[in-house]
């Protein structure tokens, strides 16, 4: 059986580790100066070198002939035993399959035995966040006061799940995703050594698909190299379910030109060609992110051919800043919605339509009741519901991207129309904030600033606090499709009478929990 490329090309010395110089430098100095800690925590995305670095640490502390800089020789019996997975003093534990407290107790009982071959006994616990709470508690004392010959290396992709009591007992090292250029350079070394013929552009595509994971990139290369002959860009796109870069450019061209027919036709052509809808949406987001870099003056950070850079500059000039941000949010939203959609292509088609169709065709479908008329001071008569009864949820549509790309004169009615959706989204995150927004009205929208009228100064004060205000702004942005700022204004009339009732009373706490004041009376004490 042929050995997988990622195993064959696993680093055997400190110098072979790619993209984690900040970690390697510190560990190498610790070994060279005999200042090795008793417990380490390696955190970071998959495929970035956490377990490999832990094995290199085991080699370095047990090498029979290390150099003065703390590098293992990779030639002695101990180094060869680690490479071949037969070093008795290197114990690797998969926490995903050894989660119980009994497994940790067994480890704790055996840790006091002296090393059989080397100077240190190294325990690597992979995916340590999978341990149960009881197992973590059983591990605490051992982590705090291990034997002199024991070294723990905990590796995880979800460091937030590890108790703080464990974190405080370890030296923590963050492993970063690798840049595309570093991955391409490493893949180039592999194809030259393995005599794999690869077409220009295929390695870059593989590196982008790996999203910063070198192991994933090597595995993808191994998969493509399993076929016959030259690894072409077209074949890589077919196997990985990726569309051509030209398809992304043609779609963005149509969106920028507001050509709905061309945009939908291009999208249909891509999907009929067998492309993965989620992957294509990611490609569009990735391209628009690069356009954003060009627009803000960071063109030197964009890794693309000269002709693609010229196209990016053209799109950066054609799209206003807020429109570009809106498109990024739209297609990123499509990626998220595909997980729950019965047809993954549907969210992609919907956001493309939102991006190119005129605002009135998306936000105000035929037959929908018109928004309520504005009264004095910009407030809508009859509350926040449209005239003609309560709106049907299916008729409520978010403000389309095209409204953000070319601002409409009637923004306030459009935001007012989707306000119930905003409230529903906020209610899912915080019933308390939704309760404070009870009877709130959209008064005006001007220059990206939404003025919301609320009942009483108490509600205004609470909603103006940064955390609650940010939640309202995020809810608006998610539904409307572009970033908006909000400010709160106390409505006139009976709203002012609420303050005295709410201040320092049980009613105040009822409102914070989502209650609503329906009647209030002045009660005088009896003499």
C-alpha positions as CSV (number, residue, x, y, z in Angstrom):
1,X,0.0,0.0,0.0
2,X,1.3,3.4,-1.0
3,X,2.1,5.8,1.9
4,X,0.0,9.0,1.8
5,X,1.9,12.1,0.8
6,X,1.0,14.0,4.0
7,X,2.6,11.2,6.1
8,X,5.6,10.9,3.8
9,X,6.2,14.7,3.9
10,X,5.6,15.2,7.6
11,X,8.4,17.4,9.0
12,X,11.2,15.6,10.8
13,X,13.1,18.6,12.0
14,X,12.3,22.1,13.4
15,X,13.4,23.7,10.1
16,X,10.9,21.8,8.0
17,X,7.8,23.2,9.8
18,X,6.1,25.7,7.6
19,X,4.4,28.9,8.7
20,X,4.7,28.5,12.5
21,X,8.1,30.2,13.1
22,X,6.8,32.0,16.3
23,X,6.1,28.6,17.9
24,X,9.2,26.8,16.7
25,X,11.6,29.5,17.7
26,X,10.4,29.5,21.3
27,X,10.3,25.8,21.7
28,X,13.8,25.4,20.2
29,X,15.2,28.0,22.6
30,X,13.5,26.3,25.5
31,X,15.1,22.9,24.6
32,X,18.5,24.5,24.0
33,X,18.6,26.2,27.4
34,X,17.0,23.3,29.3
35,X,13.9,25.3,30.2
36,X,11.2,22.9,28.9
37,X,7.9,23.4,30.6
38,X,5.9,20.5,32.1
39,X,2.7,21.2,30.1
40,X,2.0,22.8,26.7
41,X,-1.2,23.7,25.0
42,X,-1.2,23.8,21.2
43,X,-4.3,25.5,19.8
44,X,-5.2,26.2,16.2
45,X,-7.1,25.1,13.1
46,X,-6.7,21.5,11.7
47,X,-3.7,20.7,9.6
48,X,-1.5,23.5,10.8
49,X,1.2,21.3,12.6
50,X,0.1,20.9,16.2
51,X,0.6,17.2,16.5
52,X,3.7,17.3,14.3
53,X,5.3,20.0,16.5
54,X,4.5,17.9,19.6
55,X,6.3,14.9,18.1
56,X,9.3,17.1,17.2
57,X,9.4,18.3,20.8
58,X,9.5,14.7,22.0
59,X,12.3,14.1,19.6
60,X,14.2,17.2,20.7
61,X,14.1,16.4,24.4
62,X,15.1,12.7,23.9
63,X,17.6,13.0,21.1
64,X,20.9,11.4,21.8
65,X,22.9,13.9,19.7
66,X,21.2,17.3,19.5
67,X,23.1,20.3,18.2
68,X,23.8,23.4,20.3
69,X,20.7,25.1,18.9
70,X,18.4,22.4,20.3
71,X,17.7,20.7,17.0
72,X,17.3,16.9,17.0
73,X,19.7,15.0,14.8
74,X,17.0,12.9,13.2
75,X,19.6,10.0,12.9
76,X,20.0,8.5,16.3
77,X,18.0,5.5,17.5
78,X,15.5,7.6,19.5
79,X,14.8,10.0,16.6
80,X,14.3,7.1,14.2
81,X,12.0,5.4,16.7
82,X,9.8,8.5,17.0
83,X,9.7,8.8,13.1
84,X,8.5,5.1,12.9
85,X,6.0,5.4,15.8
86,X,7.7,2.9,18.0
87,X,9.3,5.1,20.7
88,X,8.0,3.8,24.0
89,X,8.3,7.1,25.8
90,X,6.0,8.9,23.4
91,X,2.4,8.3,24.3
92,X,-0.3,9.6,22.0
93,X,-3.8,9.7,23.3
94,X,-6.9,10.5,21.3
95,X,-9.2,12.3,23.7
96,X,-12.2,11.8,21.3
97,X,-12.2,8.1,22.1
98,X,-10.7,8.3,25.6
99,X,-13.1,10.8,27.2
100,X,-13.9,9.2,30.5
101,X,-12.5,9.8,33.9
102,X,-11.3,6.2,34.1
103,X,-9.0,6.8,31.1
104,X,-7.5,9.8,32.8
105,X,-7.1,7.9,36.1
106,X,-5.3,5.1,34.3
107,X,-2.9,7.7,32.7
108,X,-2.4,9.3,36.2
109,X,-1.5,5.9,37.7
110,X,1.1,5.0,35.0
111,X,2.7,8.5,34.7
112,X,4.9,7.8,37.7
113,X,6.8,5.0,36.0
114,X,10.2,6.1,34.8
115,X,11.0,6.4,31.0
116,X,12.1,3.2,29.5
117,X,14.3,4.6,26.7
118,X,14.7,8.4,26.8
119,X,15.1,11.2,29.3
120,X,11.5,12.3,29.2
121,X,8.2,10.6,28.8
122,X,6.0,12.8,26.6
123,X,2.2,12.5,26.6
124,X,0.4,14.0,23.6
125,X,-3.4,14.4,24.2
126,X,-5.0,15.2,20.8
127,X,-8.4,16.9,20.6
128,X,-8.2,17.5,24.4
129,X,-11.4,19.6,24.3
130,X,-13.3,16.3,24.0
131,X,-12.5,15.2,27.5
132,X,-15.4,15.2,30.0
133,X,-15.6,17.6,32.9
134,X,-14.8,14.8,35.3
135,X,-11.8,13.8,33.2
136,X,-10.5,17.4,33.2
137,X,-10.9,17.6,37.0
138,X,-9.0,14.3,37.4
139,X,-6.2,15.7,35.2
140,X,-5.8,19.0,37.1
141,X,-3.5,17.7,39.9
142,X,-1.3,15.8,37.5
143,X,-0.9,18.8,35.2
144,X,0.0,21.0,38.2
145,X,2.6,18.7,39.8
146,X,3.7,16.1,37.3
147,X,6.8,13.9,37.8
148,X,10.1,15.4,36.7
149,X,10.3,13.0,33.7
150,X,6.8,13.8,32.3
151,X,5.8,16.4,29.7
152,X,2.2,17.0,28.6
153,X,1.3,18.4,25.2
154,X,-2.4,19.1,24.8
155,X,-3.6,19.8,21.2
156,X,-7.0,21.3,20.3
157,X,-8.9,23.0,17.6
158,X,-11.5,24.4,20.0
159,X,-9.6,26.1,22.8
160,X,-12.7,27.9,24.1
161,X,-14.1,24.5,25.4
162,X,-11.1,23.9,27.7
163,X,-11.6,24.9,31.4
164,X,-9.7,27.9,32.6
165,X,-8.2,25.8,35.3
166,X,-6.5,23.7,32.7
167,X,-5.4,26.7,30.6
168,X,-3.7,28.4,33.5
169,X,-1.5,25.3,34.1
170,X,-0.1,25.2,30.5
171,X,2.1,27.3,28.2
172,X,-0.2,28.2,25.4
173,X,0.9,28.4,21.7
174,X,-1.4,29.6,18.9
175,X,-1.0,27.9,15.5
176,X,-2.0,30.1,12.5
177,X,-3.5,29.3,9.2
178,X,-0.9,29.2,6.5
179,X,-0.8,31.9,3.7
180,X,-1.6,30.7,0.2
181,X,2.0,31.6,-0.9
182,X,3.6,29.4,1.7
183,X,1.3,26.4,0.8
184,X,2.1,26.8,-2.9
185,X,5.8,26.9,-2.2
186,X,5.6,23.7,-0.1
187,X,3.5,21.9,-2.7
188,X,6.0,22.9,-5.4
189,X,8.7,21.2,-3.5
190,X,6.6,18.1,-3.2
191,X,5.7,17.9,-7.0
192,X,9.4,18.4,-7.9
193,X,10.6,15.6,-5.6
194,X,7.7,13.2,-6.5
195,X,8.0,14.1,-10.2
196,X,4.3,15.0,-10.5
197,X,3.4,17.1,-13.5
198,X,1.2,20.0,-12.6
199,X,-0.2,22.8,-14.8
200,X,0.3,26.4,-13.7
201,X,-2.5,27.6,-11.6
202,X,-3.5,24.1,-10.2
203,X,-1.3,24.4,-7.1
204,X,-2.7,27.9,-6.3
205,X,-6.3,26.5,-6.7
206,X,-5.4,23.6,-4.3
207,X,-3.8,26.1,-1.8
208,X,-6.9,28.3,-1.8
209,X,-9.2,25.3,-1.3
210,X,-7.2,24.2,1.7
211,X,-8.1,27.4,3.6
212,X,-4.8,27.6,5.5
213,X,-4.4,23.8,6.2
214,X,-1.2,22.4,4.8
215,X,-2.3,18.8,5.5
216,X,-5.5,19.4,3.5
217,X,-3.5,20.9,0.6
218,X,-1.2,17.9,0.5
219,X,-4.1,15.5,0.6
220,X,-5.8,17.3,-2.2
221,X,-2.6,17.1,-4.3
222,X,-2.3,13.4,-3.5
223,X,-5.9,12.9,-4.7
224,X,-5.3,14.7,-8.0
225,X,-2.0,13.0,-8.6
226,X,-3.6,9.6,-8.3
227,X,-5.0,10.0,-11.9
228,X,-3.1,9.7,-15.1
229,X,-0.8,12.2,-16.7
230,X,-0.7,16.0,-16.1
231,X,-2.6,17.5,-13.3
232,X,-4.4,20.3,-15.2
233,X,-6.3,23.3,-13.8
234,X,-9.5,22.1,-15.5
235,X,-9.2,18.7,-14.0
236,X,-8.5,20.2,-10.5
237,X,-11.6,22.4,-10.9
238,X,-13.7,19.4,-11.9
239,X,-12.5,17.2,-9.0
240,X,-12.8,19.9,-6.4
241,X,-16.2,21.2,-7.7
242,X,-14.8,24.6,-8.4
243,X,-15.9,26.9,-11.2
244,X,-13.5,28.7,-13.4
245,X,-12.3,32.2,-12.4
246,X,-13.8,33.6,-15.6
247,X,-17.3,32.4,-14.4
248,X,-16.9,34.4,-11.2
249,X,-15.8,37.5,-13.2
250,X,-18.8,37.2,-15.6
251,X,-21.2,37.0,-12.8
252,X,-19.8,40.0,-11.0
253,X,-19.8,41.9,-14.3
254,X,-23.5,41.2,-14.7
255,X,-24.2,42.2,-11.1
256,X,-22.3,45.5,-11.4
257,X,-24.1,46.3,-14.7
258,X,-27.5,45.4,-13.0
259,X,-28.2,43.0,-15.9
260,X,-30.6,40.5,-14.3
261,X,-31.0,38.3,-17.3
262,X,-27.2,37.9,-17.9
263,X,-26.6,37.3,-14.1
264,X,-29.2,34.6,-13.8
265,X,-28.1,33.0,-17.1
266,X,-24.5,32.9,-16.0
267,X,-25.4,31.4,-12.6
268,X,-27.5,28.8,-14.3
269,X,-24.7,27.9,-16.6
270,X,-22.3,27.5,-13.7
271,X,-24.7,25.3,-11.7
272,X,-25.7,23.2,-14.8
273,X,-22.0,22.6,-15.3
274,X,-21.9,20.6,-12.0
275,X,-20.3,23.3,-9.8
276,X,-21.0,23.1,-6.1
277,X,-23.3,26.1,-5.2
278,X,-21.7,26.6,-1.8
279,X,-18.2,26.5,-3.3
280,X,-19.1,28.9,-6.1
281,X,-20.6,31.4,-3.5
282,X,-17.4,31.2,-1.5
283,X,-15.5,32.0,-4.7
284,X,-17.6,35.0,-5.3
285,X,-17.1,36.2,-1.7
286,X,-13.3,35.6,-2.0
287,X,-13.1,37.6,-5.2
288,X,-15.2,40.5,-3.7
289,X,-12.9,40.5,-0.6
290,X,-10.0,41.0,-2.9
291,X,-11.8,43.8,-4.7
292,X,-12.4,45.4,-1.3
293,X,-8.6,45.3,-0.6
294,X,-8.0,47.0,-3.9
295,X,-10.6,49.6,-3.2
296,X,-9.1,50.6,0.2
297,X,-5.6,50.8,-1.3
298,X,-4.1,47.4,-0.4
299,X,-3.7,46.1,-3.9
300,X,-0.2,44.9,-3.1
301,X,-1.7,42.4,-0.7
302,X,-3.8,40.7,-3.5
303,X,-2.3,37.6,-4.9
304,X,-3.6,37.5,-8.4
305,X,-2.3,37.7,-12.1
306,X,-2.0,41.2,-13.7
307,X,-5.2,40.8,-15.8
308,X,-7.2,39.8,-12.8
309,X,-5.9,42.8,-10.8
310,X,-6.9,45.1,-13.6
311,X,-10.4,43.6,-13.5
312,X,-10.5,44.0,-9.7
313,X,-9.5,47.7,-10.1
314,X,-12.4,48.1,-12.6
315,X,-14.9,46.6,-10.3
316,X,-13.5,48.7,-7.4
317,X,-14.2,51.9,-9.3
318,X,-17.6,50.8,-10.4
319,X,-18.9,49.8,-7.0
320,X,-19.4,52.2,-4.2
321,X,-18.0,51.1,-0.9
322,X,-21.3,50.4,0.8
323,X,-22.5,48.5,-2.3
324,X,-19.4,46.3,-2.3
325,X,-19.9,45.5,1.4
326,X,-23.5,44.7,0.8
327,X,-22.6,42.2,-1.9
328,X,-20.1,40.5,0.3
329,X,-22.7,40.1,3.0
330,X,-25.3,38.8,0.6
331,X,-23.2,36.0,-0.9
332,X,-21.8,35.2,2.6
333,X,-25.4,34.9,3.8
334,X,-26.1,32.5,0.9
335,X,-23.3,30.2,2.1
336,X,-24.9,30.0,5.6
337,X,-28.5,29.6,4.3
338,X,-27.5,26.7,2.0
339,X,-27.0,24.4,5.0
340,X,-30.7,24.5,5.8
341,X,-32.1,24.8,2.3
342,X,-33.7,21.8,0.6
343,X,-32.0,23.0,-2.6
344,X,-28.5,24.5,-2.1
345,X,-28.8,26.5,-5.3
346,X,-31.9,28.4,-4.2
347,X,-30.2,30.8,-1.7
348,X,-27.6,31.6,-4.4
349,X,-30.2,32.4,-6.9
350,X,-32.2,34.5,-4.5
351,X,-29.2,36.7,-3.4
352,X,-28.2,37.2,-7.0
353,X,-31.7,38.4,-7.8
354,X,-31.6,40.7,-4.8
355,X,-28.4,42.1,-6.0
356,X,-29.6,43.0,-9.5
357,X,-33.4,43.5,-9.5
358,X,-34.8,47.0,-8.9
359,X,-35.7,47.6,-5.3
360,X,-39.4,48.0,-5.9
361,X,-39.6,44.6,-7.6
362,X,-38.1,42.8,-4.5
363,X,-39.2,44.9,-1.5
364,X,-42.7,45.7,-2.7
365,X,-44.2,42.8,-4.6
366,X,-47.4,43.2,-6.5
367,X,-50.5,43.0,-4.4
368,X,-48.7,43.9,-1.2
369,X,-50.4,46.6,1.0
370,X,-48.7,50.0,0.8
371,X,-46.8,51.2,3.8
372,X,-48.7,53.3,6.3
373,X,-48.7,57.0,5.7
374,X,-46.4,59.2,7.7
375,X,-47.9,61.6,10.1
376,X,-46.5,64.7,11.8
377,X,-43.0,64.4,12.8
378,X,-42.4,61.5,10.5
379,X,-44.2,58.8,12.6
380,X,-46.5,56.3,10.8
381,X,-50.1,56.4,11.7
382,X,-51.5,53.3,13.4
383,X,-48.3,51.9,14.7
384,X,-45.7,49.9,12.8
385,X,-48.1,47.6,10.9
386,X,-49.0,48.5,7.3
387,X,-52.5,49.7,6.6
388,X,-55.0,47.0,5.8
389,X,-54.4,44.6,8.7
390,X,-51.5,42.6,9.9
391,X,-49.0,41.7,7.3
392,X,-48.6,38.0,6.3
393,X,-45.0,36.8,7.1
394,X,-44.6,35.4,3.7
395,X,-45.2,38.8,2.1
396,X,-42.4,40.5,4.2
397,X,-39.2,40.7,2.2
398,X,-35.8,42.2,3.3
399,X,-34.6,45.4,1.6
400,X,-32.7,44.2,-1.5
401,X,-29.1,44.8,-2.2
402,X,-30.0,47.0,-5.1
403,X,-31.5,49.5,-2.6
404,X,-28.2,49.8,-1.0
405,X,-26.3,50.0,-4.3
406,X,-28.5,52.9,-5.4
407,X,-30.3,54.5,-2.4
408,X,-34.0,55.1,-2.8
409,X,-35.8,58.3,-1.8
410,X,-38.4,56.2,0.1
411,X,-36.0,54.4,2.4
412,X,-38.0,55.0,5.6
413,X,-41.2,53.1,4.3
414,X,-39.0,50.2,3.1
415,X,-37.2,49.9,6.4
416,X,-40.6,50.2,8.1
417,X,-41.9,47.4,6.0
418,X,-39.2,44.9,7.2
419,X,-39.2,46.2,10.8
420,X,-41.3,43.2,12.0
421,X,-38.6,40.9,10.6
422,X,-35.9,42.9,12.5
423,X,-37.9,42.5,15.7
424,X,-38.3,38.8,15.2
425,X,-34.5,38.4,14.7
426,X,-33.7,40.4,17.8
427,X,-36.3,38.5,19.8
428,X,-34.5,35.2,19.0
429,X,-31.2,36.7,20.4
430,X,-32.6,38.7,23.3
431,X,-36.2,38.8,24.5
432,X,-35.3,41.6,26.8
433,X,-34.2,44.0,24.0
434,X,-37.2,43.0,21.9
435,X,-39.4,43.9,24.9
436,X,-37.8,47.3,25.1
437,X,-38.6,47.8,21.4
438,X,-42.3,47.1,22.0
439,X,-44.3,49.8,20.2
440,X,-41.2,51.2,18.7
441,X,-41.5,53.0,15.3
442,X,-39.1,53.7,12.5
443,X,-39.3,57.5,12.3
444,X,-36.8,58.3,9.6
445,X,-33.9,57.0,7.5
446,X,-31.3,59.4,6.3
447,X,-27.7,58.9,5.2
448,X,-27.4,55.4,6.8
449,X,-28.9,56.6,10.1
450,X,-32.2,55.1,11.3
451,X,-34.2,57.1,13.9
452,X,-36.3,54.8,16.0
453,X,-39.0,56.2,18.3
454,X,-39.6,54.4,21.6
455,X,-42.0,54.8,24.5
456,X,-40.4,56.6,27.4
457,X,-37.0,57.9,28.4
458,X,-36.3,54.7,30.4
459,X,-36.4,52.6,27.2
460,X,-34.4,55.1,25.3
461,X,-31.7,55.0,28.0
462,X,-31.6,51.2,28.1
463,X,-31.5,50.8,24.3
464,X,-28.8,53.5,23.9
465,X,-26.4,51.4,25.9
466,X,-23.7,50.1,23.6
467,X,-24.4,46.3,23.8
468,X,-28.2,46.7,23.2
469,X,-27.7,49.3,20.5
470,X,-25.2,47.1,18.7
471,X,-27.7,44.2,18.8
472,X,-30.4,46.4,17.1
473,X,-27.9,47.6,14.4
474,X,-26.8,44.0,13.7
475,X,-30.5,42.9,13.4
476,X,-31.2,45.7,11.0
477,X,-28.0,44.9,8.9
478,X,-28.9,41.2,8.7
479,X,-32.4,41.9,7.3
480,X,-31.8,45.1,5.3
481,X,-28.5,43.8,3.8
482,X,-26.3,46.8,4.6
483,X,-24.8,48.4,7.7
484,X,-27.0,51.0,9.4
485,X,-26.6,53.1,12.5
486,X,-29.5,53.7,14.9
487,X,-30.4,56.4,17.3
488,X,-33.4,56.4,19.7
489,X,-35.9,59.2,20.3
490,X,-38.7,59.4,22.9
491,X,-42.1,59.5,21.3
492,X,-44.4,62.2,22.4
493,X,-47.7,61.8,24.2
494,X,-48.3,59.2,26.9
495,X,-44.8,57.9,26.4
496,X,-43.4,60.5,28.8
497,X,-45.7,59.3,31.6
498,X,-44.0,55.8,31.7
499,X,-40.8,57.1,33.2
500,X,-42.2,57.9,36.6
501,X,-44.0,54.6,36.7
502,X,-40.9,52.5,35.7
503,X,-38.3,54.3,37.7
504,X,-37.4,52.2,40.8
505,X,-40.4,49.9,40.6
506,X,-41.2,46.3,39.8
507,X,-42.7,47.4,36.5
508,X,-39.2,48.4,35.4
509,X,-38.0,44.8,35.8
510,X,-41.1,43.5,34.1
511,X,-40.4,45.7,31.0
512,X,-36.8,44.5,31.0
513,X,-38.1,40.9,30.8
514,X,-40.3,41.7,27.8
515,X,-43.4,43.0,29.6
516,X,-45.6,45.8,28.3
517,X,-47.3,48.7,30.3
518,X,-51.0,48.7,29.3
519,X,-52.4,50.9,32.0
520,X,-51.0,53.0,34.9
521,X,-52.7,54.9,37.8
522,X,-51.4,57.2,40.4
523,X,-51.8,55.7,43.9
524,X,-51.8,57.9,46.9
525,X,-50.9,56.8,50.4
526,X,-53.6,56.7,53.0
527,X,-53.1,59.1,55.9
